[in-house]
């Protein structure tokens, strides 16, 4: 008789122990010690039975500031040939003020940024740009959009305002500026020039797109709105482009002008073709041969760096994704971000950029500044004359040796080199971010201070882009996409600011718990942790995985579904194209006549058109733990099977001897 019971039990016991250890390890990474209970659904919701007064927003709420040192803007014309200004016409927005309490964001502040607390319906927001133009109720002049040339409109506006700028280079649709790097071509560090005292800075707005992107009507009205409300409404201060990642290398877009223009016609809607700029991976390989990977996940900033190189007429470059939506005036929103950043001092700006500003707990933003300063005991923080081993910084030296002698004056009135659209984190102290150890060429390796600001959007100066370009092209230095521009700004002593723009979340949790989860304990002493003095260090940011239910529920967060819910309900079609829009997100308001109004905010990501992101963000620790568990399980099964087979085979061979 074959006796294999005991060995089989032993193998099964080992398998059980292995799986138990894997489970315990996974739980240690993903455990949440205090899962929060959301507030009631009606919390913060405007009274559905209210009948408040709805009036047109006054010039105070819709004011577009002039530069004090430059000639005033010359009004430009929109796609209907009408002047964009304060007068009422079909090319202008119709914004409202409603006599109800404005929804309070969980983080950020309209007042702090100088944003108007305006409301708009989807028809009011996108009506000038063709939304619902097929309906009999559409009350604006219709436009032949396929015949509209947004590049020409922008050039015309720039020409009208030429005396306000130092460089008035227009968009040249037939000019292909991107080119391959020549053999032995030298790449130099940028020189920092004093800020012009009499010329208005120019800013490029670069929308990131890729081959295969499905431009729906929502994308088209969003692009039209952003161009009209920035480039045209601000008198040429902005110029918008679409930067297209051509995935198919067989198109050979840099081998001939014909190939390039054919790709433009096939990949970009007609009305935007004049403002399209194409690139592919071969271009990135040509300029950055020492960098291992050029895909979007790892190096999303490389194309923008080349844009800064080949489009030198601009001082700053906003990189925006096509799934960003402004429910209010896009130009005033971006200008508010820039104005706030310009007014910020350099001292401790790195530390302040980590905080999720909540006025309920922090008071005015100046109170938050004072609290951070108390933690740092008047010191300058990480951004004060910092050095790394890899290069000498190109940024200006502090005006005084001892930061305590600077009364938050250094940098006030200076344009920011990087404006982040979300608070930043110190990568070295992140527990479970998938790429916290990813770098290339840094002498101190993971000991090099690195900064991450998610998502990979924001405004960069040309100085910053060229500094990152030089380090990658010449030295082969690289960090992850979200880490690139904030880290190079930190290393080079350049100004970085994260303006506290309004962000909502659903479900809502008690604000005191939110403050603790995002910013850490509220007392000053708790923020003196070595290496992170003065910084917010909430568990929801530095130990992401177990708190994903919190971080992925915001109106502006790279992996949140809440923006879709807001947008679908606002467009009166329910979530993901459904028909039921009765259950509105709490921050929207429905009037007595059924119109749905949205407050002034920036949404990201809006994926209602079913466009997929360019490339997945990559697996996090839960995915790695799950995959590891599966691998361990399979290996244990294989080992157990082999062990059982060998024992059984041996048992059969030696049975006669046992008898």
C-alpha positions as CSV (number, residue, x, y, z in Angstrom):
1,X,0.0,0.0,0.0
2,X,1.3,3.5,-0.9
3,X,1.6,5.9,2.0
4,X,1.8,9.5,0.8
5,X,-0.7,11.1,3.1
6,X,1.8,12.7,5.5
7,X,4.1,14.2,2.8
8,X,1.0,15.5,1.0
9,X,-0.2,17.2,4.2
10,X,3.2,18.7,4.7
11,X,3.2,20.2,1.2
12,X,-0.3,21.6,1.7
13,X,0.8,23.1,5.0
14,X,3.8,24.8,3.3
15,X,1.5,26.1,0.6
16,X,-1.0,27.4,3.2
17,X,1.9,29.1,5.1
18,X,3.2,30.7,1.9
19,X,-0.2,32.1,0.9
20,X,-0.9,33.3,4.4
21,X,2.4,35.2,4.4
22,X,1.6,36.7,1.0
23,X,-1.8,37.8,2.3
24,X,-0.4,39.3,5.5
25,X,2.2,41.2,3.4
26,X,-0.5,42.5,1.1
27,X,-2.7,43.6,4.0
28,X,0.3,45.5,5.6
29,X,0.7,47.5,2.4
30,X,-3.0,48.1,1.7
31,X,-4.5,48.3,5.2
32,X,-6.4,51.4,6.2
33,X,-6.4,52.0,9.9
34,X,-9.4,54.3,9.9
35,X,-11.7,54.1,6.9
36,X,-13.7,57.3,6.8
37,X,-17.5,57.5,6.8
38,X,-18.9,60.0,4.3
39,X,-21.2,62.8,5.2
40,X,-24.9,62.6,4.3
41,X,-25.6,63.0,0.6
42,X,-27.4,66.2,1.1
43,X,-24.5,67.9,2.8
44,X,-23.6,71.2,1.1
45,X,-26.2,70.7,-1.6
46,X,-28.1,73.9,-2.6
47,X,-31.8,73.8,-1.6
48,X,-33.6,72.1,-4.5
49,X,-36.8,74.0,-3.7
50,X,-35.1,77.4,-3.7
51,X,-36.2,80.0,-6.2
52,X,-33.3,82.5,-6.0
53,X,-32.7,85.5,-8.3
54,X,-30.5,84.7,-11.3
55,X,-28.8,87.7,-12.8
56,X,-26.1,88.3,-15.4
57,X,-22.6,88.5,-13.8
58,X,-21.3,92.0,-13.4
59,X,-18.0,93.3,-14.8
60,X,-16.5,92.8,-11.3
61,X,-16.9,89.0,-11.6
62,X,-15.9,88.9,-15.3
63,X,-13.1,91.4,-15.3
64,X,-10.0,90.7,-17.4
65,X,-7.1,92.5,-16.0
66,X,-4.8,94.8,-18.0
67,X,-1.0,94.9,-17.5
68,X,-0.2,98.2,-15.9
69,X,3.1,98.7,-17.8
70,X,1.9,97.9,-21.4
71,X,-0.5,99.4,-23.9
72,X,-4.1,98.2,-23.5
73,X,-5.4,95.3,-25.4
74,X,-7.0,95.8,-28.8
75,X,-10.2,93.7,-28.9
76,X,-10.1,90.7,-31.2
77,X,-12.8,89.0,-33.2
78,X,-14.3,85.6,-32.7
79,X,-15.3,82.9,-35.2
80,X,-18.4,84.9,-36.2
81,X,-16.4,88.1,-36.9
82,X,-17.8,89.8,-33.8
83,X,-15.7,91.7,-31.3
84,X,-14.9,89.8,-28.1
85,X,-15.5,92.2,-25.2
86,X,-18.0,93.2,-22.6
87,X,-20.8,93.9,-25.0
88,X,-23.5,91.3,-25.6
89,X,-23.1,89.3,-28.8
90,X,-23.1,85.7,-30.0
91,X,-19.3,85.3,-29.6
92,X,-19.4,86.1,-25.9
93,X,-20.2,84.1,-22.9
94,X,-23.3,84.6,-20.7
95,X,-22.3,84.1,-17.1
96,X,-24.7,84.2,-14.1
97,X,-24.7,85.1,-10.4
98,X,-27.2,83.1,-8.4
99,X,-28.5,84.1,-5.0
100,X,-27.7,80.8,-3.3
101,X,-24.7,79.7,-1.2
102,X,-21.8,78.9,-3.4
103,X,-20.6,75.3,-3.0
104,X,-17.6,75.1,-0.8
105,X,-14.6,73.2,-2.3
106,X,-12.9,70.7,0.0
107,X,-9.6,72.2,-1.0
108,X,-8.6,75.5,-2.6
109,X,-10.5,78.8,-2.7
110,X,-12.1,81.0,-5.3
111,X,-11.4,84.1,-3.1
112,X,-7.7,83.3,-2.7
113,X,-7.2,82.9,-6.4
114,X,-9.5,85.8,-7.3
115,X,-11.9,83.6,-9.3
116,X,-15.4,84.8,-9.8
117,X,-18.2,82.8,-8.1
118,X,-20.1,82.5,-11.4
119,X,-22.5,79.9,-12.7
120,X,-23.3,78.6,-16.2
121,X,-25.4,76.1,-17.9
122,X,-23.8,73.9,-20.5
123,X,-25.7,75.8,-23.2
124,X,-24.4,79.1,-21.8
125,X,-20.8,77.8,-21.5
126,X,-20.5,76.2,-24.9
127,X,-23.2,78.0,-26.9
128,X,-20.8,80.4,-28.5
129,X,-18.8,77.4,-29.8
130,X,-21.6,75.4,-31.4
131,X,-23.0,73.4,-28.5
132,X,-26.6,72.3,-29.3
133,X,-26.6,74.2,-32.5
134,X,-28.7,71.5,-34.1
135,X,-31.6,72.3,-31.8
136,X,-34.4,74.7,-32.9
137,X,-33.8,76.5,-29.6
138,X,-30.3,77.5,-30.5
139,X,-30.3,81.3,-30.5
140,X,-26.9,82.2,-31.9
141,X,-25.5,82.7,-35.4
142,X,-24.4,79.3,-36.7
143,X,-20.8,78.9,-37.9
144,X,-19.3,76.6,-40.6
145,X,-16.8,75.2,-38.2
146,X,-15.0,73.1,-40.8
147,X,-14.2,76.3,-42.6
148,X,-13.0,78.1,-39.5
149,X,-9.3,78.6,-39.2
150,X,-8.3,79.1,-35.6
151,X,-4.6,79.6,-36.5
152,X,-5.6,82.5,-38.7
153,X,-7.8,84.0,-36.0
154,X,-5.0,83.8,-33.5
155,X,-2.5,85.4,-35.9
156,X,-5.0,88.2,-36.7
157,X,-5.4,88.9,-33.0
158,X,-1.6,88.9,-32.4
159,X,-1.1,91.4,-35.3
160,X,-3.7,93.8,-33.8
161,X,-1.8,93.8,-30.5
162,X,1.8,93.6,-31.9
163,X,3.1,96.7,-30.0
164,X,2.5,95.0,-26.7
165,X,5.0,92.2,-27.3
166,X,8.8,91.9,-27.9
167,X,8.4,89.0,-30.4
168,X,5.3,88.7,-32.6
169,X,6.2,85.6,-34.5
170,X,2.9,84.2,-35.7
171,X,1.7,80.6,-36.3
172,X,3.0,79.4,-39.6
173,X,0.9,76.4,-40.6
174,X,3.1,75.3,-43.4
175,X,6.3,75.6,-41.3
176,X,7.7,72.4,-39.9
177,X,10.0,73.6,-37.0
178,X,10.7,70.2,-35.3
179,X,13.6,68.5,-36.9
180,X,16.1,65.7,-36.1
181,X,19.2,66.5,-34.2
182,X,22.2,67.0,-36.4
183,X,25.3,64.9,-35.8
184,X,27.5,66.6,-33.2
185,X,25.0,69.4,-32.7
186,X,25.7,71.2,-29.4
187,X,23.1,71.7,-26.7
188,X,23.7,74.6,-24.4
189,X,22.3,75.6,-21.1
190,X,19.8,78.5,-21.3
191,X,20.8,82.0,-20.3
192,X,18.5,83.8,-17.9
193,X,17.5,87.2,-19.1
194,X,15.9,89.9,-16.9
195,X,12.2,90.1,-17.1
196,X,11.1,92.7,-19.7
197,X,9.7,95.8,-18.1
198,X,7.7,97.0,-21.0
199,X,6.6,93.9,-22.9
200,X,3.8,91.5,-22.0
201,X,5.0,87.9,-21.8
202,X,3.7,85.5,-24.3
203,X,2.4,82.1,-23.4
204,X,1.9,79.0,-25.5
205,X,-1.0,76.7,-24.6
206,X,0.0,73.2,-25.7
207,X,-2.8,70.6,-25.9
208,X,-1.4,67.0,-25.8
209,X,-3.0,64.6,-28.3
210,X,-2.1,61.4,-30.0
211,X,-2.7,59.4,-33.1
212,X,-6.1,57.7,-32.9
213,X,-7.6,60.2,-30.6
214,X,-11.4,60.4,-31.2
215,X,-12.3,64.1,-31.4
216,X,-15.9,64.2,-30.4
217,X,-18.2,67.3,-30.3
218,X,-17.2,67.8,-26.7
219,X,-13.5,68.0,-27.6
220,X,-14.2,70.4,-30.4
221,X,-16.3,72.9,-28.3
222,X,-13.7,72.6,-25.5
223,X,-10.9,73.5,-27.8
224,X,-12.8,76.3,-29.4
225,X,-13.7,77.7,-26.0
226,X,-10.2,77.6,-24.6
227,X,-8.7,79.2,-27.7
228,X,-11.3,82.0,-27.9
229,X,-11.1,82.7,-24.1
230,X,-7.3,82.8,-24.0
231,X,-5.6,83.7,-27.3
232,X,-8.4,85.9,-28.6
233,X,-9.9,87.4,-25.5
234,X,-6.4,88.2,-24.0
235,X,-5.2,90.0,-27.1
236,X,-2.5,87.6,-28.3
237,X,-1.0,86.9,-24.9
238,X,-1.7,83.2,-25.5
239,X,-1.3,81.1,-28.6
240,X,-2.8,77.7,-28.7
241,X,-1.3,74.6,-30.3
242,X,-2.2,70.9,-30.6
243,X,0.9,68.7,-30.0
244,X,0.2,65.3,-31.7
245,X,2.1,62.1,-30.8
246,X,2.3,60.1,-34.1
247,X,2.4,56.5,-33.0
248,X,2.9,55.0,-36.4
249,X,6.5,55.3,-37.3
250,X,5.8,54.2,-40.9
251,X,4.3,57.6,-41.5
252,X,7.9,58.9,-41.6
253,X,6.7,62.4,-40.8
254,X,10.2,63.9,-40.8
255,X,11.3,62.3,-44.1
256,X,9.3,64.7,-46.3
257,X,6.9,67.7,-46.1
258,X,4.3,65.7,-47.9
259,X,4.3,62.9,-45.3
260,X,4.1,65.5,-42.5
261,X,1.2,67.4,-44.0
262,X,-0.7,64.2,-44.9
263,X,-0.5,63.2,-41.2
264,X,-1.8,66.6,-40.2
265,X,-4.8,66.2,-42.5
266,X,-5.5,62.7,-41.3
267,X,-5.0,63.2,-37.6
268,X,-6.3,66.7,-36.8
269,X,-9.8,68.2,-37.4
270,X,-9.8,70.7,-40.2
271,X,-10.4,73.8,-38.1
272,X,-7.3,73.1,-35.9
273,X,-4.9,71.8,-38.6
274,X,-3.1,75.2,-38.8
275,X,-2.1,75.0,-35.1
276,X,-1.0,71.4,-35.1
277,X,2.6,70.3,-34.3
278,X,3.6,66.7,-34.8
279,X,6.3,64.5,-33.3
280,X,7.1,60.9,-33.0
281,X,9.4,58.7,-31.0
282,X,12.2,58.9,-33.6
283,X,12.4,62.6,-33.0
284,X,12.7,62.0,-29.2
285,X,15.4,59.3,-29.8
286,X,17.3,61.7,-32.0
287,X,17.5,64.4,-29.3
288,X,17.7,62.2,-26.2
289,X,19.7,59.1,-27.2
290,X,21.0,58.6,-23.7
291,X,17.6,58.3,-22.2
292,X,16.3,54.7,-22.0
293,X,12.6,55.3,-22.6
294,X,10.7,58.0,-24.5
295,X,7.2,56.8,-24.0
296,X,4.6,59.1,-22.5
297,X,4.4,57.3,-19.1
298,X,8.1,58.0,-18.4
299,X,8.9,61.1,-20.5
300,X,5.8,63.1,-21.2
301,X,7.8,66.3,-21.0
302,X,10.3,65.6,-23.7
303,X,8.0,66.9,-26.5
304,X,7.3,70.0,-24.5
305,X,11.0,70.5,-24.0
306,X,11.6,70.4,-27.7
307,X,8.6,72.8,-28.2
308,X,10.4,75.2,-25.9
309,X,13.5,74.8,-28.0
310,X,11.9,75.4,-31.4
311,X,9.3,78.0,-30.4
312,X,11.5,80.6,-28.7
313,X,9.0,83.5,-29.1
314,X,7.2,82.3,-25.9
315,X,8.1,83.0,-22.3
316,X,5.9,80.3,-20.8
317,X,4.2,77.1,-21.9
318,X,1.0,75.6,-20.5
319,X,0.7,71.9,-21.1
320,X,-2.9,70.8,-20.9
321,X,-4.5,67.5,-21.7
322,X,-7.5,67.2,-23.9
323,X,-9.6,65.8,-21.0
324,X,-9.4,69.1,-19.0
325,X,-12.6,71.1,-18.9
326,X,-13.2,74.6,-17.6
327,X,-16.8,75.1,-16.5
328,X,-16.1,78.8,-16.3
329,X,-14.0,81.2,-18.4
330,X,-10.8,79.4,-19.3
331,X,-8.7,82.5,-19.8
332,X,-9.6,84.0,-16.4
333,X,-8.9,80.7,-14.7
334,X,-5.4,80.3,-16.2
335,X,-4.7,84.0,-15.5
336,X,-5.7,83.6,-11.9
337,X,-3.3,80.7,-11.5
338,X,-0.5,82.9,-13.0
339,X,-1.4,86.0,-11.0
340,X,-1.3,84.0,-7.7
341,X,2.0,82.4,-8.6
342,X,3.6,85.7,-9.5
343,X,2.6,87.2,-6.2
344,X,4.1,84.4,-4.1
345,X,7.6,84.7,-2.5
346,X,10.3,82.2,-3.2
347,X,11.0,81.5,0.4
348,X,9.5,78.2,1.5
349,X,7.5,77.9,-1.8
350,X,8.5,74.3,-2.1
351,X,7.1,73.5,1.3
352,X,3.9,75.4,0.7
353,X,3.4,73.6,-2.6
354,X,2.8,70.4,-0.7
355,X,-0.2,71.6,1.2
356,X,-3.8,71.0,0.3
357,X,-5.0,74.4,1.4
358,X,-8.3,74.2,3.4
359,X,-9.5,77.7,4.5
360,X,-11.6,76.2,7.2
361,X,-8.5,75.0,9.1
362,X,-5.7,77.2,7.7
363,X,-7.5,80.6,7.6
364,X,-6.3,82.9,4.9
365,X,-3.4,81.8,2.8
366,X,-1.2,84.1,4.7
367,X,-2.0,82.2,7.8
368,X,-0.8,79.0,6.1
369,X,2.4,80.8,5.1
370,X,2.9,81.8,8.8
371,X,2.3,78.3,10.0
372,X,4.8,76.8,7.6
373,X,7.3,79.5,8.5
374,X,6.8,78.7,12.2
375,X,7.6,75.0,11.5
376,X,10.8,76.0,9.6
377,X,11.7,78.6,12.3
378,X,12.1,81.3,9.7
379,X,14.4,79.1,7.5
380,X,14.4,79.1,3.7
381,X,13.3,75.5,3.2
382,X,14.5,73.2,0.4
383,X,14.4,75.9,-2.2
384,X,16.9,78.1,-0.5
385,X,20.2,77.8,-2.4
386,X,19.9,74.0,-2.8
387,X,22.6,72.1,-4.6
388,X,22.8,68.6,-6.0
389,X,26.0,66.7,-7.2
390,X,25.1,66.6,-10.9
391,X,25.3,70.3,-12.0
392,X,25.5,73.9,-10.9
393,X,22.1,75.6,-10.7
394,X,21.3,78.3,-13.2
395,X,18.8,80.1,-11.0
396,X,19.5,83.3,-9.1
397,X,21.3,83.1,-5.7
398,X,19.3,84.2,-2.7
399,X,19.7,87.9,-1.9
400,X,20.8,87.2,1.6
401,X,22.8,84.3,3.1
402,X,20.5,83.8,6.1
403,X,16.9,83.2,5.0
404,X,15.7,84.6,8.3
405,X,16.8,88.0,7.0
406,X,14.4,87.7,4.1
407,X,10.9,88.9,5.1
408,X,9.2,86.9,2.3
409,X,10.2,89.5,-0.3
410,X,12.4,87.6,-2.6
411,X,10.5,86.5,-5.7
412,X,7.4,88.5,-5.1
413,X,6.3,89.9,-8.5
414,X,8.5,87.4,-10.3
415,X,6.9,85.0,-12.8
416,X,7.0,81.4,-11.7
417,X,9.1,79.0,-13.7
418,X,6.7,76.1,-12.9
419,X,3.1,76.4,-12.0
420,X,1.7,73.0,-10.8
421,X,-2.0,72.3,-11.1
422,X,-2.0,70.1,-7.9
423,X,0.0,69.9,-4.7
424,X,3.4,68.3,-4.8
425,X,5.0,65.5,-2.9
426,X,8.5,64.6,-1.8
427,X,9.2,61.4,-3.8
428,X,11.8,60.0,-1.4
429,X,9.2,59.6,1.4
430,X,6.4,58.0,-0.7
431,X,5.8,54.5,0.5
432,X,4.0,52.8,-2.4
433,X,4.3,55.0,-5.5
434,X,5.2,52.6,-8.4
435,X,8.1,54.8,-9.7
436,X,9.6,56.3,-6.6
437,X,12.9,54.6,-7.3
438,X,12.9,55.3,-11.1
439,X,15.7,57.6,-12.2
440,X,18.6,57.7,-14.6
441,X,22.1,59.1,-14.2
442,X,21.7,60.9,-10.8
443,X,25.0,60.5,-8.9
444,X,23.2,60.3,-5.5
445,X,20.6,58.0,-6.9
446,X,17.4,57.8,-4.9
447,X,19.0,60.0,-2.3
448,X,18.6,63.0,-4.7
449,X,15.6,65.1,-3.5
450,X,12.9,64.7,-6.1
451,X,9.5,66.4,-6.4
452,X,6.3,65.1,-7.9
453,X,3.3,67.2,-8.9
454,X,0.4,65.2,-10.3
455,X,-0.9,65.2,-13.0
456,X,1.9,65.9,-15.5
457,X,0.4,69.3,-16.5
458,X,1.2,72.9,-15.6
459,X,3.0,76.0,-16.9
460,X,6.8,76.0,-17.5
461,X,9.1,78.8,-18.4
462,X,11.4,78.4,-21.4
463,X,14.3,78.6,-19.0
464,X,13.1,75.5,-17.1
465,X,12.3,73.5,-20.3
466,X,15.7,74.2,-21.8
467,X,17.4,73.3,-18.5
468,X,15.7,69.9,-18.5
469,X,16.4,69.5,-22.2
470,X,20.1,70.1,-21.6
471,X,20.3,67.6,-18.7
472,X,18.6,64.9,-20.8
473,X,20.3,65.5,-24.1
474,X,23.9,66.1,-22.7
475,X,24.1,64.3,-19.4
476,X,21.5,61.6,-19.7
477,X,19.7,62.6,-16.5
478,X,16.1,61.5,-16.2
479,X,13.3,61.1,-13.7
480,X,9.7,60.1,-14.2
481,X,7.2,62.3,-16.1
482,X,5.4,63.9,-13.1
483,X,8.8,64.4,-11.4
484,X,10.7,66.0,-14.3
485,X,9.8,69.7,-14.3
486,X,9.2,70.2,-10.5
487,X,12.5,68.5,-9.8
488,X,14.5,70.4,-12.3
489,X,13.0,73.6,-11.0
490,X,14.1,72.6,-7.5
491,X,17.6,71.6,-8.6
492,X,18.2,74.8,-10.6
493,X,16.9,77.2,-8.0
494,X,13.9,78.2,-10.1
495,X,10.5,79.4,-8.7
496,X,7.8,76.7,-8.2
497,X,4.3,77.4,-7.0
498,X,1.2,75.2,-6.7
499,X,-1.8,77.6,-6.6
500,X,-4.8,76.4,-4.5
501,X,-7.5,76.2,-7.1
502,X,-10.9,74.9,-6.1
503,X,-11.4,71.1,-6.0
504,X,-14.5,69.3,-4.9
505,X,-15.1,65.6,-4.0
506,X,-17.8,63.0,-3.8
507,X,-18.6,61.5,-1.5
508,X,-17.8,64.2,1.0
509,X,-16.0,63.4,4.3
510,X,-15.6,65.6,7.4
511,X,-13.1,68.3,6.6
512,X,-11.2,67.7,9.8
513,X,-10.5,64.2,8.7
514,X,-9.7,65.3,5.2
515,X,-7.1,67.8,6.6
516,X,-5.5,65.0,8.6
517,X,-5.5,62.5,5.7
518,X,-4.0,65.0,3.2
519,X,-1.9,67.3,5.4
520,X,-1.1,65.2,8.4
521,X,-1.7,66.2,12.1
522,X,-2.5,69.9,12.5
523,X,0.0,71.0,15.1
524,X,3.3,72.7,14.1
525,X,5.6,70.3,15.9
526,X,4.2,67.3,13.9
527,X,5.6,68.8,10.7
528,X,9.2,68.8,11.9
529,X,9.8,65.3,10.6
530,X,13.5,65.0,9.4
531,X,13.7,65.6,5.7
532,X,10.1,66.9,5.5
533,X,10.1,69.9,7.8
534,X,7.3,72.3,7.0
535,X,5.7,69.9,4.5
536,X,2.2,68.4,4.4
537,X,2.7,64.7,4.9
538,X,-0.8,63.1,4.9
539,X,-1.2,59.4,4.7
540,X,-3.5,59.7,1.7
541,X,-0.6,61.0,-0.3
542,X,2.4,59.3,1.1
543,X,0.8,55.9,1.4
544,X,-1.5,56.0,-1.6
545,X,-2.9,52.5,-2.0
546,X,-5.1,52.0,1.1
547,X,-6.6,55.5,0.6
548,X,-7.4,55.3,-3.1
549,X,-11.1,55.6,-2.2
550,X,-10.3,59.1,-1.0
551,X,-7.9,60.4,-3.6
552,X,-9.8,59.0,-6.6
553,X,-13.0,60.8,-5.7
554,X,-12.0,64.4,-6.5
555,X,-13.1,66.8,-9.3
556,X,-9.4,67.2,-10.2
557,X,-7.3,64.1,-9.8
558,X,-5.7,62.0,-12.6
559,X,-7.6,58.8,-11.9
560,X,-11.0,60.1,-10.6
561,X,-14.4,59.2,-12.0
562,X,-16.1,62.2,-10.3
563,X,-15.4,64.7,-13.1
564,X,-17.3,62.5,-15.5
565,X,-20.3,62.4,-13.1
566,X,-20.3,66.2,-12.9
567,X,-19.9,66.7,-16.6
568,X,-22.5,64.2,-17.7
569,X,-25.1,65.5,-15.2
570,X,-24.3,69.1,-16.3
571,X,-24.9,68.1,-19.9
572,X,-28.2,66.7,-18.8
573,X,-27.6,63.1,-19.9
574,X,-26.7,61.3,-16.7
575,X,-23.5,59.4,-16.0
576,X,-21.7,57.7,-18.9
577,X,-24.4,58.7,-21.4
578,X,-27.4,57.4,-19.4
579,X,-30.8,59.2,-19.3
580,X,-31.2,59.7,-15.6
581,X,-29.8,63.0,-14.5
582,X,-32.1,63.5,-11.5
583,X,-29.5,62.7,-8.9
584,X,-27.2,65.6,-9.4
585,X,-23.8,65.9,-7.8
586,X,-24.2,68.2,-4.8
587,X,-22.2,71.1,-6.3
588,X,-24.6,71.5,-9.3
589,X,-27.9,73.3,-9.1
590,X,-31.1,72.8,-11.0
591,X,-33.4,75.8,-11.5
592,X,-37.1,75.8,-11.5
593,X,-37.2,75.6,-15.3
594,X,-34.9,72.5,-15.3
595,X,-31.7,74.2,-16.3
596,X,-28.5,72.8,-14.6
597,X,-25.9,75.2,-13.5
598,X,-22.2,74.4,-12.6
599,X,-19.9,76.5,-10.5
600,X,-16.6,77.9,-11.8
601,X,-14.0,75.1,-11.6
602,X,-11.5,73.0,-13.6
603,X,-12.3,69.3,-14.2
604,X,-9.9,66.5,-14.9
605,X,-10.1,63.9,-16.3
606,X,-13.3,64.0,-18.4
607,X,-13.6,60.8,-20.3
608,X,-17.2,60.9,-21.3
609,X,-16.3,60.6,-25.0
610,X,-14.8,57.2,-24.2
611,X,-11.3,58.3,-25.3
612,X,-8.7,56.2,-23.5
613,X,-5.7,57.8,-21.9
614,X,-2.6,57.8,-24.1
615,X,-0.8,55.1,-22.0
616,X,-1.8,53.6,-18.7
617,X,-0.3,55.1,-15.6
618,X,1.3,51.8,-14.7
619,X,0.6,49.3,-12.0
620,X,0.7,50.3,-8.3
621,X,1.6,48.3,-5.3
622,X,-1.8,46.5,-5.1
623,X,-1.4,45.3,-8.6
624,X,2.2,44.2,-7.9
625,X,1.1,42.4,-4.7
626,X,-1.8,40.7,-6.6
627,X,0.5,39.6,-9.4
628,X,3.1,38.4,-6.9
629,X,0.5,36.5,-5.0
630,X,-0.6,34.8,-8.2
631,X,3.0,33.9,-9.1
632,X,3.7,32.5,-5.6
633,X,0.5,30.5,-5.7
634,X,1.3,29.0,-9.1
635,X,4.9,28.2,-8.0
636,X,3.6,26.5,-4.8
637,X,1.1,24.5,-6.8
638,X,3.8,23.4,-9.2
639,X,6.2,22.5,-6.4
640,X,3.4,20.6,-4.6
641,X,2.5,18.8,-7.7
642,X,6.1,17.8,-8.4
643,X,6.6,16.7,-4.8
644,X,3.5,14.6,-4.9
645,X,4.5,13.0,-8.2
646,X,8.0,12.1,-6.9
647,X,6.6,10.7,-3.7
648,X,4.0,8.7,-5.5
649,X,6.5,7.4,-8.0
650,X,8.9,6.5,-5.2
651,X,6.1,4.8,-3.2
652,X,5.2,2.6,-6.1
653,X,8.8,1.5,-6.7
654,X,9.4,0.5,-3.1
655,X,6.1,-1.0,-2.1
656,X,7.4,-4.6,-2.4
657,X,10.3,-3.9,-0.1
658,X,8.0,-2.4,2.5
659,X,5.9,-5.6,2.5
